[in-house]
Amino acid sequence: MARNERNRRRPQRDSGGHRTVLWLVNGVLAGVGGVFVSTASTVVTAIAAAAAVVIVVTVIVVTRRLP
């Protein structure tokens, strides 16, 4: 087998960026749900959701690698 064929068959490892964002988004969803369950206030939940969106967008923008 040629070297290029072996490299094509090998799955490329993710550098962790996509996986990190996935964990962050899942954590945010769980956190916002937890805020609603613990406070039962839609206003507090909306504030927590807005803060979570700001954090996620900031992390995505800061950690994005430009070519």
URZI-V45492 format. One record per residue. RES is the residue in one letter. SS is DSSP state (A for helix, B for strand, O for the rest). PHI is phi in whole degrees, -180 to 180 (NA if undefined). NEAR is the number of other ideal C-beta (glycine too) atoms within 12 Angstrom. Layout:
res=RES ss=SS phi=PHI near=NEAR
res=RES ss=SS phi=PHI near=NEAR
This chain:
res=M ss=O phi=NA near=9
res=A ss=O phi=-72 near=8
res=R ss=A phi=-61 near=9
res=N ss=A phi=-64 near=9
res=E ss=A phi=-67 near=9
res=R ss=A phi=-65 near=9
res=N ss=A phi=-68 near=11
res=R ss=A phi=-69 near=11
res=R ss=A phi=-76 near=11
res=R ss=O phi=-75 near=11
res=P ss=O phi=-68 near=7
res=Q ss=O phi=-80 near=9
res=R ss=O phi=-79 near=9
res=D ss=O phi=-74 near=11
res=S ss=O phi=-72 near=12
res=G ss=O phi=105 near=13
res=G ss=A phi=-64 near=17
res=H ss=A phi=-67 near=17
res=R ss=A phi=-66 near=14
res=T ss=A phi=-65 near=19
res=V ss=A phi=-65 near=24
res=L ss=A phi=-61 near=17
res=W ss=A phi=-63 near=16
res=L ss=A phi=-65 near=25
res=V ss=A phi=-65 near=21
res=N ss=A phi=-62 near=16
res=G ss=A phi=-64 near=18
res=V ss=A phi=-65 near=27
res=L ss=A phi=-61 near=19
res=A ss=A phi=-66 near=16
res=G ss=A phi=-66 near=22
res=V ss=A phi=-66 near=27
res=G ss=A phi=-62 near=17
res=G ss=A phi=-65 near=18
res=V ss=A phi=-64 near=24
res=F ss=A phi=-65 near=20
res=V ss=A phi=-64 near=14
res=S ss=A phi=-79 near=13
res=T ss=A phi=-107 near=16
res=A ss=O phi=57 near=11
res=S ss=O phi=-115 near=13
res=T ss=A phi=-72 near=13
res=V ss=A phi=-66 near=13
res=V ss=A phi=-64 near=18
res=T ss=A phi=-65 near=21
res=A ss=A phi=-65 near=16
res=I ss=A phi=-65 near=17
res=A ss=A phi=-64 near=26
res=A ss=A phi=-66 near=22
res=A ss=A phi=-64 near=17
res=A ss=A phi=-64 near=18
res=A ss=A phi=-65 near=26
res=V ss=A phi=-63 near=20
res=V ss=A phi=-61 near=15
res=I ss=A phi=-65 near=21
res=V ss=A phi=-63 near=26
res=V ss=A phi=-63 near=18
res=T ss=A phi=-62 near=16
res=V ss=A phi=-64 near=21
res=I ss=A phi=-64 near=20
res=V ss=A phi=-67 near=13
res=V ss=A phi=-70 near=15
res=T ss=A phi=-89 near=18
res=R ss=O phi=-67 near=15
res=R ss=O phi=-98 near=11
res=L ss=O phi=-88 near=6
res=P ss=O phi=-69 near=3
